[in-house]
Amino acid sequence: MKPLVLLLAFAALAAAQPRPKHIIVIGLDGFGAQALQFDAKAPNLRALMAAGSWTLKARGVMPTVSSPNWASLIMGAGPEQHGITSNDWQPDKFEFSPSCQGMAQTFPTIFGLLRQQRPSAHIAIVHDWEGFGRMVEKAAPTFIRHVKGSPPATQAAIAYWKEHKPELLFLHLDDVDHAGHDHGWWGPEYKAAVEMVDGLIGQFREAAGRDATFLITADHGGNARKHGGNTMGELEIPWILSGPGIRRGELTVPVNTFDTAATLAALLRLKPPACWIGQPVESSWR
């Protein structure tokens, strides 16, 4: 009877796992976890936290700069595996080769994984920072567009969402990072940028309705007017997963940025590559 009991247990776990129709990932550049620990008005982010699983102690990778961290988030591994070690990286300019390759000559992303395993999937990417696009396999997204500025990028993503309702949509917003570099992390201008992007997230929530699952996270925080160092203000990022079937409450397990791709793969019922080191944050739903 033991094999039958185990089989039933695994079946129950699989049945409990959410099967989201649509996943919207919003990446907030420069949005350190401390942004939600001071008195910033962020009702939409807090509403997503109240309705889902979250932590303000998720960690990025070293160095705490954009390219290695966005790469790790979408590639399910760290710089040691994917080879993106700085913002100078290009597909034809790197210090060492990736430990494996996906549908392109680069390390496999969640977008390429979904395209390979579900060829008809509708995948959309709108990115405020132009450099984000070079890390994505060209044949993976159905739609990819660089739109400068967080409000225009959000409006472009909402418009595309309303018309096509992709299975996976990734929106990158850059204005919080600009505020940090121009005026300093955690100051009044930074706080204003946090509140502005929170309003944009609210607009997307309203447009998406109840069918969508949201995953909100960031690449890094900052220190004074820069980042790239070893302080916790630069390393710690928020991680919020909210939608149908997602448990409510603060996560007590460690979460790393490369766990994001693994979590998306689990929710999308995809088999992750052997070279990914990220683990799905299954306590978000079990």
Buried (B, 14 or more C-beta within 10 A) or exposed (E): EEEEEEEEEEEEEEEEBBEBEBBBBBBBBBBBBBBBEEEBEBEBBBBBBEBBBBBBBBBBBBBBBBBBBBBBBBBBBBBEBBBBBBEEBEEEEBEEEBBBBBBBEBBBBBBBBBBBEBEEBBBBBBBBBEBBBBBBBEEBBBEBBBBEBBBEBBBBBBEBBEEEBBBBBBBBBBBBBBBBBEBBBBBEEBBBBBBBBBBBBBBBBEBBEEEBBBBBBBBBBBBBEBBBBEBEBBBBBBBBBBBEBBBEEEBEEEBBBBBBBBBBBBBBEBEBBEBBBBBBBBEBBE
